[in-house]
Amino acid sequence: MKCPKTTQFLAVASLALLTVAPGATAQEQPRAGGVLKAGLIGEAPTLDLHATTAVITQQITWHMYETLYTYDKNLNPIPMLAEGHVVADAGRRYTITLRKGVRFHTSSSTSRSPRARSSSRSARPTMAGPSTRRKS
């Protein structure tokens, strides 16, 4: 059996904690700007996805770049910058239709030239990196 003084003390202590502890506040409205601080397991060698195979670079840039497709909550691919695609030639040709009105970092809208530059750069990187340097 508990002592009445112990029960009374616990009740007063609980009441004191409830009045002193900060209450649940409404979430702040989103605002532009500021600093994002994140804990990572290391430092990325570069933020250029075409120049490295480092997983940490992919983990960081996942939050910076938008891709043609992304994943839903069940990890099924769903369109992001793409509206959809058509598969032809026995699965050897994919035609991807881009969403209308997508703006690039240059503020230009979707047109052939930024896509062509991006595609050709990823297929044939021109910068010297560990994979393109000649071993001595």
N, C-alpha and C positions, 0 to 999 in steps of 0.2 A: 504494500500500500504506500502511495506517495504521500509525502508530507505536504500539508496545505501551504506551508511557506515556500516550498520548492515549486509547487504549481503556480502560486501567486507570482513568484520571481520570474518563472518562464513566461507567463502571460505578459508581465510588464516589459520584459526584455524583448519579446516578439513585437509588442506594440511600438517600442522605441525603435527597433530596426525598421519597421514599416514606415515610420515617420521620417527617419533619417536617410534611408536608402533612396536613391533617385528613382523616380517612377518611370514607367515606360512612356517615352515621348514619341510623337508622330515622326515619321521619316521625313528628312529634309527634302525639299524640292531639288531636282537635278539642276546643276548650273555648269556653264561652260568654263573651261580653264582649270587651273589647279595642277597638282602634282600627284602622280600615281606612284605609290611605293609598293613594291612587290618583293617577296623573298624568293630567290632562285638558288639552284644548286651550284651555280658557277656563273661565268661570264661568257657571253656568246662571242665567238671569234668574229662574227659579222652579222648584220641584220639583212644581208642579201641572200634570199633563199636559193638563188641560182648559183651562188658561189660556194656553198658549203652543204655538207650532209649532217651537220651537227644538230642533234635533236633539240638542244636548248634554243637554237635559232628558230626552229619551227614552233616551239612552245611559246616563244615571245611574239613572233610575228603572226601567230594565229589570231591575236587580238588587234593586229594593225591592218592586215590585208583582208579583202573580201575575195572569196574564190568563186568559181563557177558553180560549184555545188558545196553543200555542207551536210550535216547530219541531223536527223530528228532525234527525239529522246530515246528511240529504239535503235539508234545508229544506222538507220536506213538513209541512203543519199537522197537529198532533196535539193531542188534548184535554189541558188542564191542570186548570183548575177545572171545566171541563165534562166530563160523561160522554160526551156525544155530541150530535147534532142531527138534526132532521128538516126537510127542505126541502119546502114546499108552495106551492100557489097559483102555479104556474109560476115558481118561484124568487123570489117576492116576499115569502114569509113563512118565517122560520127559527124553529124552536122548539128552544131549547138547554136540555138537561137538565143541571143542576148536580150535582156530586159531593155525596154526603151527608157531613155532619159537618165541612164547611169552616167555619173560624172567621174572623170579621172582626176588624179592629183593636179593635173594641169588645168582643171576646170572645163576641159573639152568633153563633149558628150560622146557616147559610143559611136565610133566610126571605125573604118577599117585600119587606118594608120596606127593608132595606139595598140590595137589588138595584134596587128601584124608585127610591130616592133617587139612587143612583149613575147609573142610566140617564138619569133626567130631568135631572140636573145636567150630564152630558156633552152632552145634546141641546140644552139651553138654559142656557148659563152665565150666572150672575147677577152675577158680579164684573166690575168695570170693568177692562178691559185694553186694550192697543193696538188690538185689533180691534173693541171695543165703544165706544170713546170717540169723541165727535163731533170732527171736524177743525175747527180754528178758521181 
